[in-house]
C-alpha cells in the first residue's frame, strides 16, 4: 500500500514520522474526533489556531474549539511544552555557542513569569541537566548564588550557563541582570565552576550577556 493511503499512525509505524503534517500529528495525539466532527476536521481546526499564534496557546484558547475538551487540550499543551524542553540527542552534543542551547530553553519564550534556569555542563561542554532555580513575578526574579550553584555541585558540573526570560518580549538585559551576572560569575570563580554565559530570552529572541557585556564576567 502506498504511504499516502496510510493513516497517520500507520505512517509512523512505517518510519515516516518526519513526513507527517501538523494536522496528521495532531490526529495521532487526539486519537478520535467527536459526533459530527471527524478527527481530521478537528485537527485541521487546531492547526489553524496554532499557526496564527506567536506564543504558546493557553487552555482557554483551545477550549474555544468545539469538540476539544480539557483532557485533549491538556494533551496538546503537554506535547507542545515537551517539544520545547526535550530535543532528542542534544545532550550528546558539545555546546559551542549560546544558540545551540535555544532548542532546550525555548520553553522560556512563552512563560508569563520570569524563570531563572541553570544549565550544567561536563568537561566536554555537553549538557548534564537543566535546572529551574527560581520562578518570580511577571517582571522580576531573584537568584542567590548559594541556591543557584547547589545543583551544579550535585551534578559535579565543570561549567554552567544561566538563563532567564523576560515576559515583556524585550531581551535586552537590565542593570539588575548585569549585576546578578557579575555576582554569579564571582561565585563561580570561587567554586571553580566558571559561568560561561547568562542568556536573556524572550518571545522575540535572546541576548548573550557574555557576548555583549563581557566586562561583567570575572576572569578565572
LOSE-778880 format. One record per residue (C-alpha): residue number from 0; residue in three letters; chain; x, y negated, z. Coordinates in steps of 0.001 Angstrom, whole numbers. Layout:
<pts>
{drenvo = NUM&tilo = Ala&fike = A&X = X&Y = Y&Z = Z};
...
</pts>
This chain:
<pts>
{drenvo = 0&tilo = Unk&fike = A&X = 0&Y = 0&Z = 0};
{drenvo = 1&tilo = Unk&fike = A&X = 1288&Y = -3468&Z = -860};
{drenvo = 2&tilo = Unk&fike = A&X = 2226&Y = -5598&Z = 2144};
{drenvo = 3&tilo = Unk&fike = A&X = -194&Y = -8357&Z = 1143};
{drenvo = 4&tilo = Unk&fike = A&X = -3030&Y = -5877&Z = 1649};
{drenvo = 5&tilo = Unk&fike = A&X = -1964&Y = -5049&Z = 5203};
{drenvo = 6&tilo = Unk&fike = A&X = -3438&Y = -6634&Z = 8308};
{drenvo = 7&tilo = Unk&fike = A&X = -1091&Y = -8922&Z = 10317};
{drenvo = 8&tilo = Unk&fike = A&X = -395&Y = -6299&Z = 12984};
{drenvo = 9&tilo = Unk&fike = A&X = 319&Y = -3689&Z = 10335};
{drenvo = 10&tilo = Unk&fike = A&X = 2749&Y = -6097&Z = 8656};
{drenvo = 11&tilo = Unk&fike = A&X = 4615&Y = -6400&Z = 11960};
{drenvo = 12&tilo = Unk&fike = A&X = 4838&Y = -2602&Z = 12115};
{drenvo = 13&tilo = Unk&fike = A&X = 6230&Y = -2761&Z = 8585};
{drenvo = 14&tilo = Unk&fike = A&X = 9008&Y = -5104&Z = 9698};
{drenvo = 15&tilo = Unk&fike = A&X = 7548&Y = -8272&Z = 8184};
{drenvo = 16&tilo = Unk&fike = A&X = 7130&Y = -10342&Z = 11354};
{drenvo = 17&tilo = Unk&fike = A&X = 9154&Y = -13271&Z = 9986};
{drenvo = 18&tilo = Unk&fike = A&X = 6937&Y = -13425&Z = 6900};
{drenvo = 19&tilo = Unk&fike = A&X = 3683&Y = -13901&Z = 8792};
{drenvo = 20&tilo = Unk&fike = A&X = 1988&Y = -17283&Z = 8578};
{drenvo = 21&tilo = Unk&fike = A&X = 963&Y = -19240&Z = 11666};
{drenvo = 22&tilo = Unk&fike = A&X = -2623&Y = -18108&Z = 11110};
{drenvo = 23&tilo = Unk&fike = A&X = -1584&Y = -14453&Z = 10907};
{drenvo = 24&tilo = Unk&fike = A&X = 499&Y = -14741&Z = 14084};
{drenvo = 25&tilo = Unk&fike = A&X = -2499&Y = -16251&Z = 15843};
{drenvo = 26&tilo = Unk&fike = A&X = -4662&Y = -13358&Z = 14634};
{drenvo = 27&tilo = Unk&fike = A&X = -2311&Y = -10943&Z = 16385};
{drenvo = 28&tilo = Unk&fike = A&X = -2393&Y = -12998&Z = 19594};
{drenvo = 29&tilo = Unk&fike = A&X = -6195&Y = -13343&Z = 19557};
{drenvo = 30&tilo = Unk&fike = A&X = -6920&Y = -9733&Z = 18671};
{drenvo = 31&tilo = Unk&fike = A&X = -10522&Y = -10351&Z = 17655};
{drenvo = 32&tilo = Unk&fike = A&X = -12956&Y = -13122&Z = 16835};
{drenvo = 33&tilo = Unk&fike = A&X = -16476&Y = -13702&Z = 18087};
{drenvo = 34&tilo = Unk&fike = A&X = -20010&Y = -13196&Z = 16764};
{drenvo = 35&tilo = Unk&fike = A&X = -20379&Y = -15448&Z = 13751};
{drenvo = 36&tilo = Unk&fike = A&X = -16664&Y = -16314&Z = 13525};
{drenvo = 37&tilo = Unk&fike = A&X = -14025&Y = -13798&Z = 12456};
{drenvo = 38&tilo = Unk&fike = A&X = -10554&Y = -13723&Z = 13992};
{drenvo = 39&tilo = Unk&fike = A&X = -9181&Y = -15132&Z = 10727};
{drenvo = 40&tilo = Unk&fike = A&X = -11572&Y = -18109&Z = 10820};
{drenvo = 41&tilo = Unk&fike = A&X = -10763&Y = -18747&Z = 14464};
{drenvo = 42&tilo = Unk&fike = A&X = -7018&Y = -18514&Z = 13796};
{drenvo = 43&tilo = Unk&fike = A&X = -7298&Y = -20947&Z = 10876};
{drenvo = 44&tilo = Unk&fike = A&X = -9089&Y = -23481&Z = 13069};
{drenvo = 45&tilo = Unk&fike = A&X = -6495&Y = -23173&Z = 15848};
{drenvo = 46&tilo = Unk&fike = A&X = -3643&Y = -23506&Z = 13357};
{drenvo = 47&tilo = Unk&fike = A&X = -5211&Y = -26706&Z = 12065};
{drenvo = 48&tilo = Unk&fike = A&X = -5279&Y = -28148&Z = 15567};
{drenvo = 49&tilo = Unk&fike = A&X = -1669&Y = -27159&Z = 16292};
{drenvo = 50&tilo = Unk&fike = A&X = -377&Y = -28625&Z = 13042};
{drenvo = 51&tilo = Unk&fike = A&X = -1723&Y = -32054&Z = 13993};
{drenvo = 52&tilo = Unk&fike = A&X = -2&Y = -32047&Z = 17393};
{drenvo = 53&tilo = Unk&fike = A&X = 3363&Y = -33665&Z = 18040};
{drenvo = 54&tilo = Unk&fike = A&X = 3353&Y = -32141&Z = 21526};
{drenvo = 55&tilo = Unk&fike = A&X = 2235&Y = -29043&Z = 23354};
{drenvo = 56&tilo = Unk&fike = A&X = -1592&Y = -28841&Z = 23423};
{drenvo = 57&tilo = Unk&fike = A&X = -3338&Y = -28669&Z = 26779};
{drenvo = 58&tilo = Unk&fike = A&X = -6024&Y = -26231&Z = 27861};
{drenvo = 59&tilo = Unk&fike = A&X = -8906&Y = -28683&Z = 27443};
{drenvo = 60&tilo = Unk&fike = A&X = -7961&Y = -29357&Z = 23815};
{drenvo = 61&tilo = Unk&fike = A&X = -8008&Y = -25656&Z = 22956};
{drenvo = 62&tilo = Unk&fike = A&X = -11290&Y = -25117&Z = 24773};
{drenvo = 63&tilo = Unk&fike = A&X = -12930&Y = -27586&Z = 22381};
{drenvo = 64&tilo = Unk&fike = A&X = -12590&Y = -24916&Z = 19669};
{drenvo = 65&tilo = Unk&fike = A&X = -15769&Y = -22839&Z = 19553};
{drenvo = 66&tilo = Unk&fike = A&X = -15015&Y = -19219&Z = 20270};
{drenvo = 67&tilo = Unk&fike = A&X = -11832&Y = -19873&Z = 22218};
{drenvo = 68&tilo = Unk&fike = A&X = -12324&Y = -19292&Z = 25934};
{drenvo = 69&tilo = Unk&fike = A&X = -9975&Y = -19842&Z = 28892};
{drenvo = 70&tilo = Unk&fike = A&X = -8316&Y = -16411&Z = 28638};
{drenvo = 71&tilo = Unk&fike = A&X = -7398&Y = -16704&Z = 24949};
{drenvo = 72&tilo = Unk&fike = A&X = -6390&Y = -20340&Z = 25378};
{drenvo = 73&tilo = Unk&fike = A&X = -4060&Y = -19299&Z = 28192};
{drenvo = 74&tilo = Unk&fike = A&X = -2550&Y = -16604&Z = 25965};
{drenvo = 75&tilo = Unk&fike = A&X = -1812&Y = -19127&Z = 23222};
{drenvo = 76&tilo = Unk&fike = A&X = -301&Y = -21649&Z = 25643};
{drenvo = 77&tilo = Unk&fike = A&X = 1837&Y = -18916&Z = 27210};
{drenvo = 78&tilo = Unk&fike = A&X = 3139&Y = -17866&Z = 23781};
{drenvo = 79&tilo = Unk&fike = A&X = 3975&Y = -21475&Z = 22862};
{drenvo = 80&tilo = Unk&fike = A&X = 5773&Y = -22010&Z = 26165};
{drenvo = 81&tilo = Unk&fike = A&X = 7682&Y = -18755&Z = 25841};
{drenvo = 82&tilo = Unk&fike = A&X = 8807&Y = -19583&Z = 22313};
{drenvo = 83&tilo = Unk&fike = A&X = 10352&Y = -22792&Z = 23626};
{drenvo = 84&tilo = Unk&fike = A&X = 12076&Y = -21167&Z = 26590};
{drenvo = 85&tilo = Unk&fike = A&X = 13369&Y = -17954&Z = 25067};
{drenvo = 86&tilo = Unk&fike = A&X = 15288&Y = -17662&Z = 21833};
{drenvo = 87&tilo = Unk&fike = A&X = 16485&Y = -14138&Z = 21017};
{drenvo = 88&tilo = Unk&fike = A&X = 20257&Y = -13858&Z = 21055};
{drenvo = 89&tilo = Unk&fike = A&X = 21091&Y = -17388&Z = 22192};
{drenvo = 90&tilo = Unk&fike = A&X = 22679&Y = -16205&Z = 25429};
{drenvo = 91&tilo = Unk&fike = A&X = 25284&Y = -14250&Z = 23466};
{drenvo = 92&tilo = Unk&fike = A&X = 26455&Y = -17321&Z = 21566};
{drenvo = 93&tilo = Unk&fike = A&X = 29011&Y = -19781&Z = 22847};
{drenvo = 94&tilo = Unk&fike = A&X = 27646&Y = -23298&Z = 23311};
{drenvo = 95&tilo = Unk&fike = A&X = 29805&Y = -25657&Z = 21269};
{drenvo = 96&tilo = Unk&fike = A&X = 27565&Y = -28725&Z = 21152};
{drenvo = 97&tilo = Unk&fike = A&X = 24540&Y = -30182&Z = 23003};
{drenvo = 98&tilo = Unk&fike = A&X = 22288&Y = -29482&Z = 20013};
{drenvo = 99&tilo = Unk&fike = A&X = 22891&Y = -25758&Z = 20411};
{drenvo = 100&tilo = Unk&fike = A&X = 21124&Y = -25849&Z = 23796};
{drenvo = 101&tilo = Unk&fike = A&X = 17993&Y = -27509&Z = 22424};
{drenvo = 102&tilo = Unk&fike = A&X = 16159&Y = -24288&Z = 21473};
{drenvo = 103&tilo = Unk&fike = A&X = 16341&Y = -23165&Z = 25098};
{drenvo = 104&tilo = Unk&fike = A&X = 15443&Y = -26576&Z = 26509};
{drenvo = 105&tilo = Unk&fike = A&X = 12685&Y = -27547&Z = 24098};
{drenvo = 106&tilo = Unk&fike = A&X = 10033&Y = -26807&Z = 26748};
{drenvo = 107&tilo = Unk&fike = A&X = 11107&Y = -30067&Z = 28415};
{drenvo = 108&tilo = Unk&fike = A&X = 9887&Y = -32155&Z = 25475};
{drenvo = 109&tilo = Unk&fike = A&X = 6228&Y = -31987&Z = 26385};
{drenvo = 110&tilo = Unk&fike = A&X = 6336&Y = -31938&Z = 30182};
{drenvo = 111&tilo = Unk&fike = A&X = 4344&Y = -34740&Z = 31803};
{drenvo = 112&tilo = Unk&fike = A&X = 6680&Y = -34767&Z = 34816};
{drenvo = 113&tilo = Unk&fike = A&X = 10415&Y = -35246&Z = 34970};
{drenvo = 114&tilo = Unk&fike = A&X = 12251&Y = -31956&Z = 35430};
{drenvo = 115&tilo = Unk&fike = A&X = 15916&Y = -31516&Z = 36295};
{drenvo = 116&tilo = Unk&fike = A&X = 17392&Y = -28394&Z = 34720};
{drenvo = 117&tilo = Unk&fike = A&X = 20734&Y = -26694&Z = 35279};
{drenvo = 118&tilo = Unk&fike = A&X = 22359&Y = -24545&Z = 32599};
{drenvo = 119&tilo = Unk&fike = A&X = 25115&Y = -22307&Z = 33954};
{drenvo = 120&tilo = Unk&fike = A&X = 27894&Y = -21149&Z = 31639};
{drenvo = 121&tilo = Unk&fike = A&X = 30513&Y = -18415&Z = 31844};
{drenvo = 122&tilo = Unk&fike = A&X = 34159&Y = -18530&Z = 30805};
{drenvo = 123&tilo = Unk&fike = A&X = 33222&Y = -18068&Z = 27164};
{drenvo = 124&tilo = Unk&fike = A&X = 30850&Y = -21055&Z = 27278};
{drenvo = 125&tilo = Unk&fike = A&X = 27893&Y = -18684&Z = 26975};
{drenvo = 126&tilo = Unk&fike = A&X = 24660&Y = -19344&Z = 28859};
{drenvo = 127&tilo = Unk&fike = A&X = 24301&Y = -17322&Z = 32043};
{drenvo = 128&tilo = Unk&fike = A&X = 20953&Y = -18701&Z = 33145};
{drenvo = 129&tilo = Unk&fike = A&X = 18693&Y = -21761&Z = 33007};
{drenvo = 130&tilo = Unk&fike = A&X = 17504&Y = -23005&Z = 36402};
{drenvo = 131&tilo = Unk&fike = A&X = 14812&Y = -25517&Z = 37365};
{drenvo = 132&tilo = Unk&fike = A&X = 16327&Y = -27739&Z = 40067};
{drenvo = 133&tilo = Unk&fike = A&X = 13579&Y = -30268&Z = 40769};
{drenvo = 134&tilo = Unk&fike = A&X = 10206&Y = -31378&Z = 39431};
{drenvo = 135&tilo = Unk&fike = A&X = 9411&Y = -35045&Z = 40012};
{drenvo = 136&tilo = Unk&fike = A&X = 6758&Y = -37567&Z = 39071};
{drenvo = 137&tilo = Unk&fike = A&X = 5861&Y = -38982&Z = 35677};
{drenvo = 138&tilo = Unk&fike = A&X = 8901&Y = -41244&Z = 35663};
{drenvo = 139&tilo = Unk&fike = A&X = 11457&Y = -40025&Z = 38182};
{drenvo = 140&tilo = Unk&fike = A&X = 13115&Y = -37003&Z = 39736};
{drenvo = 141&tilo = Unk&fike = A&X = 15705&Y = -36653&Z = 42452};
{drenvo = 142&tilo = Unk&fike = A&X = 18532&Y = -34112&Z = 42485};
{drenvo = 143&tilo = Unk&fike = A&X = 21039&Y = -33820&Z = 45320};
{drenvo = 144&tilo = Unk&fike = A&X = 24391&Y = -32276&Z = 44321};
{drenvo = 145&tilo = Unk&fike = A&X = 24008&Y = -29690&Z = 47105};
{drenvo = 146&tilo = Unk&fike = A&X = 20818&Y = -28260&Z = 45607};
{drenvo = 147&tilo = Unk&fike = A&X = 21965&Y = -28873&Z = 42044};
{drenvo = 148&tilo = Unk&fike = A&X = 25091&Y = -26702&Z = 42317};
{drenvo = 149&tilo = Unk&fike = A&X = 23696&Y = -23921&Z = 44511};
{drenvo = 150&tilo = Unk&fike = A&X = 22538&Y = -21787&Z = 41521};
{drenvo = 151&tilo = Unk&fike = A&X = 25893&Y = -22369&Z = 39795};
{drenvo = 152&tilo = Unk&fike = A&X = 27704&Y = -20874&Z = 42791};
{drenvo = 153&tilo = Unk&fike = A&X = 25323&Y = -17904&Z = 42824};
{drenvo = 154&tilo = Unk&fike = A&X = 25864&Y = -17348&Z = 39084};
{drenvo = 155&tilo = Unk&fike = A&X = 29646&Y = -17689&Z = 39511};
{drenvo = 156&tilo = Unk&fike = A&X = 29489&Y = -20239&Z = 36724};
{drenvo = 157&tilo = Unk&fike = A&X = 32677&Y = -21626&Z = 35212};
{drenvo = 158&tilo = Unk&fike = A&X = 30937&Y = -24784&Z = 33951};
{drenvo = 159&tilo = Unk&fike = A&X = 27467&Y = -26329&Z = 33860};
{drenvo = 160&tilo = Unk&fike = A&X = 25266&Y = -28628&Z = 31815};
{drenvo = 161&tilo = Unk&fike = A&X = 22479&Y = -30663&Z = 33375};
{drenvo = 162&tilo = Unk&fike = A&X = 19357&Y = -31778&Z = 31521};
{drenvo = 163&tilo = Unk&fike = A&X = 16229&Y = -33690&Z = 32397};
{drenvo = 164&tilo = Unk&fike = A&X = 13293&Y = -35065&Z = 30443};
{drenvo = 165&tilo = Unk&fike = A&X = 11676&Y = -38479&Z = 30057};
{drenvo = 166&tilo = Unk&fike = A&X = 7882&Y = -38066&Z = 29655};
{drenvo = 167&tilo = Unk&fike = A&X = 7740&Y = -41617&Z = 28277};
{drenvo = 168&tilo = Unk&fike = A&X = 9283&Y = -40439&Z = 24995};
{drenvo = 169&tilo = Unk&fike = A&X = 12375&Y = -42629&Z = 25408};
{drenvo = 170&tilo = Unk&fike = A&X = 15528&Y = -40532&Z = 25715};
{drenvo = 171&tilo = Unk&fike = A&X = 17905&Y = -43396&Z = 26500};
{drenvo = 172&tilo = Unk&fike = A&X = 19438&Y = -42740&Z = 29954};
{drenvo = 173&tilo = Unk&fike = A&X = 18602&Y = -45201&Z = 32697};
{drenvo = 174&tilo = Unk&fike = A&X = 21179&Y = -46646&Z = 35073};
{drenvo = 175&tilo = Unk&fike = A&X = 19866&Y = -44207&Z = 37691};
{drenvo = 176&tilo = Unk&fike = A&X = 20561&Y = -41357&Z = 35248};
{drenvo = 177&tilo = Unk&fike = A&X = 24126&Y = -42577&Z = 34727};
{drenvo = 178&tilo = Unk&fike = A&X = 24791&Y = -42934&Z = 38452};
{drenvo = 179&tilo = Unk&fike = A&X = 23389&Y = -39452&Z = 39088};
{drenvo = 180&tilo = Unk&fike = A&X = 25590&Y = -38091&Z = 36305};
{drenvo = 181&tilo = Unk&fike = A&X = 28653&Y = -39586&Z = 37977};
{drenvo = 182&tilo = Unk&fike = A&X = 27695&Y = -38084&Z = 41355};
{drenvo = 183&tilo = Unk&fike = A&X = 27124&Y = -34656&Z = 39816};
{drenvo = 184&tilo = Unk&fike = A&X = 30386&Y = -34851&Z = 37905};
{drenvo = 185&tilo = Unk&fike = A&X = 32294&Y = -35751&Z = 41077};
{drenvo = 186&tilo = Unk&fike = A&X = 30666&Y = -32830&Z = 42913};
{drenvo = 187&tilo = Unk&fike = A&X = 31579&Y = -30517&Z = 40050};
{drenvo = 188&tilo = Unk&fike = A&X = 35228&Y = -31603&Z = 40243};
{drenvo = 189&tilo = Unk&fike = A&X = 35329&Y = -30815&Z = 43968};
{drenvo = 190&tilo = Unk&fike = A&X = 33701&Y = -27408&Z = 43433};
{drenvo = 191&tilo = Unk&fike = A&X = 35864&Y = -26768&Z = 40356};
{drenvo = 192&tilo = Unk&fike = A&X = 32729&Y = -26278&Z = 38269};
{drenvo = 193&tilo = Unk&fike = A&X = 33013&Y = -29037&Z = 35657};
{drenvo = 194&tilo = Unk&fike = A&X = 29895&Y = -30767&Z = 34347};
{drenvo = 195&tilo = Unk&fike = A&X = 30250&Y = -30583&Z = 30583};
{drenvo = 196&tilo = Unk&fike = A&X = 27258&Y = -32809&Z = 29809};
{drenvo = 197&tilo = Unk&fike = A&X = 23984&Y = -34262&Z = 31034};
{drenvo = 198&tilo = Unk&fike = A&X = 21213&Y = -34326&Z = 28439};
{drenvo = 199&tilo = Unk&fike = A&X = 18196&Y = -36622&Z = 28465};
{drenvo = 200&tilo = Unk&fike = A&X = 15362&Y = -35045&Z = 26486};
{drenvo = 201&tilo = Unk&fike = A&X = 12055&Y = -36436&Z = 25254};
{drenvo = 202&tilo = Unk&fike = A&X = 9451&Y = -35682&Z = 22609};
{drenvo = 203&tilo = Unk&fike = A&X = 11378&Y = -37905&Z = 20182};
{drenvo = 204&tilo = Unk&fike = A&X = 14824&Y = -36352&Z = 20597};
{drenvo = 205&tilo = Unk&fike = A&X = 17689&Y = -36199&Z = 23085};
{drenvo = 206&tilo = Unk&fike = A&X = 20771&Y = -38098&Z = 24202};
{drenvo = 207&tilo = Unk&fike = A&X = 24067&Y = -36582&Z = 25298};
{drenvo = 208&tilo = Unk&fike = A&X = 25352&Y = -38764&Z = 28132};
{drenvo = 209&tilo = Unk&fike = A&X = 28828&Y = -37265&Z = 27664};
{drenvo = 210&tilo = Unk&fike = A&X = 28872&Y = -38368&Z = 24028};
{drenvo = 211&tilo = Unk&fike = A&X = 27535&Y = -41883&Z = 24675};
{drenvo = 212&tilo = Unk&fike = A&X = 28693&Y = -42683&Z = 28213};
{drenvo = 213&tilo = Unk&fike = A&X = 31804&Y = -40581&Z = 28802};
{drenvo = 214&tilo = Unk&fike = A&X = 33077&Y = -43018&Z = 31446};
{drenvo = 215&tilo = Unk&fike = A&X = 30526&Y = -41601&Z = 33912};
{drenvo = 216&tilo = Unk&fike = A&X = 32228&Y = -38212&Z = 33852};
{drenvo = 217&tilo = Unk&fike = A&X = 35088&Y = -37540&Z = 36224};
{drenvo = 218&tilo = Unk&fike = A&X = 38239&Y = -36165&Z = 34621};
{drenvo = 219&tilo = Unk&fike = A&X = 39167&Y = -32798&Z = 36194};
</pts>
